[in-house]
Amino acid sequence: MTDKTTHFGFEQVDWRDKQRRVGAVFDSVADKYDVMNDVMSLGIHRLWKRFAIELSGVRKGQRVLDLAGGTGDLAARLAHLAGPEGEVVLADINGAMLAHGRARLLDQGIAANVRFVQANAECLPFPDNHFDCITIAFGLRNVTDKDAALRSMYRVLKPGGRLLVLEFSKPSVPGLAPLYDLYSFKLLPLMGKLIANDAESYKYLAESIRMHPDQATLRDMLTAAGFEDVSYHNLSGGIVALHRGFKY
């Protein structure tokens, strides 16, 4: 038994309970997830993801892992880059999100070179040195043991491969933080209530962003996991950051 705790938003919970509670959040919002992403980011999340794809360097015939792939936004683009001779594995710990993503890509006729795997990022069920590229967009902050997840990603990445972490971060533009707080804690739960009939899940979203490591801390975490040449790019004034690291 252990008394170890972690954060679920601003709440301290038993270390073993966070995964279940995060799962309940995404079970609740899965069918409205794409709509809410467009509304709460004014569509800008598409530009953030496009930038991540551009820095991924994925080429024809490569094998790519899209972790916390949710409804398949990145996987669809990565599948096009990898081509029919390549493979994209869309992995998510949440069954409802994974099913939604699979249905979406099948509807778009994209799933020929995409495999769907329900997996925990902390203990990935893949061989060592298996993937040319790993992406995780807006998922790392929901992982209980982020260090274990980063080590697991490093293990399954091929030498010469790269990891891209797209995640909400800390505003870097002076004066932006108070406005962002107002939006996050007042407007975001209201939109969640009106659109997804779930204010609490979007309250958790805002809180989880504040508890996520800032840009420099996450850079150091990637380095500690073994990644080299780790860098990050602030997007939208630091509201989002894209971290990239390599395995040599």
Secondary structure as UniProt FT lines:
FT   STRAND          5..8
FT   TURN            9..10
FT   STRAND          11..14
FT   TURN            15..17
FT   HELIX           18..29
FT   HELIX           30..32
FT   HELIX           33..41
FT   TURN            42..44
FT   HELIX           45..56
FT   TURN            60..61
FT   STRAND          63..67
FT   TURN            70..71
FT   HELIX           73..82
FT   TURN            84..85
FT   STRAND          87..92
FT   HELIX           95..107
FT   TURN            108..109
FT   HELIX           111..113
FT   STRAND          114..118
FT   HELIX           121..123
FT   TURN            128..129
FT   STRAND          131..137
FT   HELIX           140..142
FT   HELIX           146..156
FT   STRAND          157..168
FT   TURN            174..175
FT   HELIX           176..182
FT   HELIX           183..187
FT   HELIX           188..196
FT   HELIX           199..211
FT   HELIX           215..224
FT   TURN            225..226
FT   STRAND          228..235
FT   HELIX           236..238
FT   STRAND          240..246
//
